[in-house]
Amino acid sequence: MAQTTGAMNTVNGLIEVSANGSSWTDISGSTNKVEAPSQDADTGEAATLDGQYMIGATGKFKPLDISVTVLYTEVADEAYDFIKTQAAIDGRPLYLRWSPAGGEVGDQRFFTANAAGVLAAGSIASMPFPGADAAQAAPTVLMFKVRATTLGEETISA
């Protein structure tokens, strides 16, 4: 296989959130990072009296927690304000989607999904609050987590 020519960084990615799955808010301007973990399955093993190796098996996939790091601001409709509003709703629903390449037509987009891979709300599983640090000159960043059944992937068509 020849060496890739498609390597890229994700410094101009796009991230959007939604309360209903149809009206999206771009929070890229106040978001620092999206970390999508691998989706792990339960595993187990058992030994037998014969042989040198255990017998292993895998079970069902576990839900995953997507970590999103945002800049703390007190500006309406920016990332922290949107997340704080959704966290106050029963069940803390949040639709999340992002495009590492920036969201142009033809780019890949990932989104919170149900077991069938269809767009579905995740739940805010961890809601941060700002502190204060007089020794820190950098912007204050906070990380929240969204728990989802799985992630879906699509090519942006329009």
C-alpha positions in Angstrom: 0.0 0.0 0.0 1.3 3.4 -0.9 1.7 6.1 1.8 -1.4 8.2 2.3 -1.7 11.7 0.9 -5.0 12.3 2.8 -3.6 13.0 6.3 -5.1 16.0 7.9 -5.4 17.9 11.2 -8.7 18.9 12.7 -8.0 22.4 13.8 -10.9 23.8 11.7 -13.4 21.2 12.7 -17.1 21.9 13.2 -19.3 20.9 16.2 -23.0 21.5 16.5 -25.5 20.8 19.2 -29.3 20.5 19.2 -32.1 20.3 21.7 -34.5 18.6 19.2 -32.4 16.9 16.4 -33.5 19.3 13.7 -32.4 22.8 14.7 -28.6 23.0 15.1 -26.4 25.5 16.9 -22.8 25.8 15.8 -20.6 26.0 18.9 -17.3 25.7 17.2 -16.2 29.2 18.1 -16.3 28.5 21.8 -15.3 24.8 21.7 -11.8 23.6 22.1 -11.9 19.8 21.6 -14.1 16.8 21.0 -12.9 13.4 22.2 -14.7 10.4 20.9 -13.7 7.2 22.7 -13.6 3.7 21.3 -16.8 1.7 21.9 -15.9 -1.1 24.2 -17.8 -4.4 24.7 -18.1 -6.5 27.8 -15.6 -9.3 27.8 -15.2 -12.5 29.7 -13.1 -15.6 29.9 -13.1 -19.0 31.5 -10.4 -21.6 31.9 -10.8 -25.2 31.1 -8.9 -28.1 32.6 -7.3 -28.8 29.2 -5.0 -26.5 27.2 -2.8 -23.6 28.0 -5.2 -20.8 27.0 -8.4 -19.5 28.4 -11.6 -19.3 26.3 -12.6 -15.7 25.7 -15.8 -14.2 24.5 -17.2 -10.7 23.9 -20.7 -9.4 24.9 -22.7 -6.3 24.1 -21.2 -2.9 23.4 -21.3 -0.4 26.3 -22.6 3.1 25.9 -19.9 5.7 25.3 -19.1 9.1 26.7 -18.1 11.8 24.3 -16.0 14.5 26.1 -16.3 18.0 24.8 -14.1 20.8 26.1 -15.5 24.3 25.8 -14.3 27.8 26.8 -16.2 29.2 29.7 -18.0 32.3 28.6 -21.0 34.2 29.8 -22.3 35.0 26.3 -25.8 33.8 25.4 -26.0 30.9 22.9 -22.4 30.0 23.1 -21.4 26.5 24.1 -21.4 26.8 27.9 -24.8 28.6 27.9 -26.4 26.0 25.6 -25.1 23.0 27.6 -26.1 24.6 30.9 -29.7 25.1 29.6 -30.0 21.5 28.4 -28.5 20.1 31.6 -31.5 21.7 33.5 -34.0 19.7 31.5 -35.2 16.2 32.8 -33.1 13.5 31.2 -30.5 16.2 30.1 -31.0 15.4 26.3 -28.5 16.6 23.8 -28.0 15.9 20.2 -24.3 16.2 19.2 -22.7 16.1 15.8 -19.2 17.1 14.5 -17.1 17.1 11.4 -13.4 16.8 12.0 -12.6 18.3 8.5 -14.9 21.4 9.0 -18.4 20.5 7.7 -18.1 21.1 4.0 -20.0 19.0 1.4 -18.2 15.7 1.1 -16.7 15.7 4.6 -17.6 13.0 7.1 -19.8 13.8 10.1 -20.3 11.9 13.3 -23.4 12.1 15.5 -25.0 10.6 18.6 -27.1 7.7 17.5 -29.3 4.9 18.7 -28.5 1.2 18.3 -29.7 1.3 14.7 -27.2 4.1 13.9 -30.0 6.7 13.5 -29.6 10.2 14.9 -30.7 10.2 18.6 -30.2 12.4 21.6 -27.5 11.5 24.1 -27.7 12.6 27.7 -25.4 15.1 29.4 -23.6 12.8 31.9 -21.2 15.3 33.4 -21.9 19.0 33.7 -19.0 21.2 34.8 -19.0 24.5 36.7 -16.4 27.2 36.5 -13.9 27.8 39.3 -11.3 30.6 39.5 -7.5 30.5 39.4 -5.6 33.7 39.8 -2.4 31.9 38.6 -3.9 31.0 35.2 -3.7 33.5 32.4 -5.2 31.2 29.7 -8.9 31.1 28.9 -10.9 28.9 31.3 -11.9 25.6 29.8 -14.5 23.2 31.0 -15.3 19.6 29.9 -18.7 18.1 29.7 -19.6 14.6 28.8 -22.5 13.2 26.6 -23.4 9.6 27.0 -24.7 8.0 23.8 -25.7 4.5 22.8 -23.3 4.7 19.8 -22.1 7.0 17.1 -23.4 7.3 13.5 -21.4 8.5 10.6 -22.4 10.1 7.3 -21.0 12.0 4.4 -22.3 15.6 4.3 -24.4 16.1 1.2 -25.8 19.6 1.6 
